[in-house]
Amino acid sequence: MHSLEFQLSDALENASRLARSGNLNFQIFLGGAEVFARELGRDISAQIAMIESVGIKKAVPALLQEARREAERGDVNYRTSLGNAQYYAPKVGKDVSAQVAEIELLYQG
């Protein structure tokens, strides 16, 4: 297998694996995959969209859960997790406003 083809395949596999687990680092591998695909003259936009959708759908609940744990501990970093959830939720058609309000009330900073 050509080196770029292997790198493309590897990047897509890693992105997909991370996306399925809700780890937003999948985006790093997608960026690499886009570079390799461009160099190979391939259109992987459908694969990119599918991986992004899966990753974001999985990440939003994980981010909300993390924000909840942080807020309950009085950790101001809950705002980062909550902000990320608010940023990504609309990308997959989710409304997290009720969860956000609930988590905001938990913080006793």
C-alpha positions as CSV (number, residue, x, y, z in Angstrom):
1,M,0.0,0.0,0.0
2,H,1.3,3.5,-0.9
3,S,2.5,5.4,2.1
4,L,-0.1,8.2,1.7
5,E,-2.9,5.7,1.3
6,F,-1.8,3.9,4.5
7,Q,-1.6,7.3,6.3
8,L,-5.1,8.2,5.1
9,S,-6.6,4.9,6.1
10,D,-4.8,5.0,9.5
11,A,-6.0,8.6,10.2
12,L,-9.6,7.7,9.3
13,E,-9.5,4.6,11.5
14,N,-8.2,6.6,14.5
15,A,-10.7,9.4,13.9
16,S,-13.5,6.9,13.8
17,R,-12.4,5.0,16.9
18,L,-12.1,8.3,18.9
19,A,-15.4,9.6,17.5
20,R,-17.2,6.4,18.6
21,S,-15.9,6.9,22.1
22,G,-17.0,10.6,22.2
23,N,-13.4,11.9,22.3
24,L,-13.2,15.2,20.4
25,N,-9.6,14.5,19.5
26,F,-11.0,12.7,16.5
27,Q,-10.9,16.1,14.9
28,I,-7.1,16.0,14.9
29,F,-7.0,12.8,12.9
30,L,-9.7,14.1,10.5
31,G,-7.5,17.1,9.8
32,G,-4.7,14.7,8.9
33,A,-7.0,12.6,6.8
34,E,-8.1,15.7,4.8
35,V,-4.5,16.5,4.0
36,F,-3.7,13.0,2.9
37,A,-6.9,12.8,0.8
38,R,-6.1,16.1,-0.9
39,E,-2.6,14.9,-1.8
40,L,-4.1,11.7,-3.2
41,G,-6.9,13.6,-5.1
42,R,-9.6,11.8,-3.1
43,D,-12.9,13.2,-1.9
44,I,-13.6,11.9,1.6
45,S,-16.1,14.6,2.5
46,A,-18.9,12.0,3.1
47,Q,-16.6,10.0,5.5
48,I,-15.6,13.2,7.3
49,A,-19.2,14.2,7.8
50,M,-20.2,10.8,9.1
51,I,-17.3,10.6,11.5
52,E,-18.0,14.2,12.7
53,S,-21.6,13.5,13.3
54,V,-20.9,10.3,15.3
55,G,-18.2,12.0,17.3
56,I,-20.2,15.1,18.2
57,K,-23.3,13.1,19.0
58,K,-21.2,11.0,21.4
59,A,-19.2,13.9,22.8
60,V,-22.1,16.2,23.8
61,P,-23.5,13.9,26.5
62,A,-20.0,13.1,27.7
63,L,-19.2,16.9,28.0
64,L,-22.4,17.5,29.9
65,Q,-21.6,14.6,32.3
66,E,-18.1,16.0,32.8
67,A,-19.4,19.5,33.4
68,R,-21.9,18.1,36.0
69,R,-19.1,16.3,37.9
70,E,-16.9,19.4,37.9
71,A,-19.7,21.7,39.0
72,E,-20.7,19.3,41.8
73,R,-17.1,19.4,43.0
74,G,-17.0,23.2,42.8
75,D,-14.5,23.1,40.0
76,V,-14.7,26.3,37.9
77,N,-13.4,24.2,34.9
78,Y,-17.0,23.0,34.5
79,R,-17.4,26.1,32.3
80,T,-15.1,24.7,29.7
81,S,-16.9,21.4,29.4
82,L,-20.2,23.2,29.5
83,G,-19.1,25.7,26.8
84,N,-17.9,22.9,24.6
85,A,-21.2,21.1,25.0
86,Q,-23.1,24.3,24.1
87,Y,-20.9,24.9,21.1
88,Y,-21.2,21.3,19.6
89,A,-24.8,20.5,20.4
90,P,-26.4,22.7,17.7
91,K,-24.1,21.0,15.1
92,V,-26.0,17.8,15.7
93,G,-29.4,19.4,16.3
94,K,-29.4,19.1,20.1
95,D,-30.8,21.6,22.5
96,V,-28.9,21.4,25.8
97,S,-30.3,24.6,27.4
98,A,-32.1,22.7,30.1
99,Q,-29.1,20.6,31.1
100,V,-26.9,23.8,31.0
101,A,-29.2,25.6,33.4
102,E,-29.3,22.6,35.7
103,I,-25.5,22.3,35.8
104,E,-25.1,26.0,36.3
105,L,-27.2,25.7,39.5
106,L,-24.9,23.0,40.8
107,Y,-21.8,25.1,40.9
108,Q,-21.0,26.5,44.3
109,G,-17.8,28.4,43.5
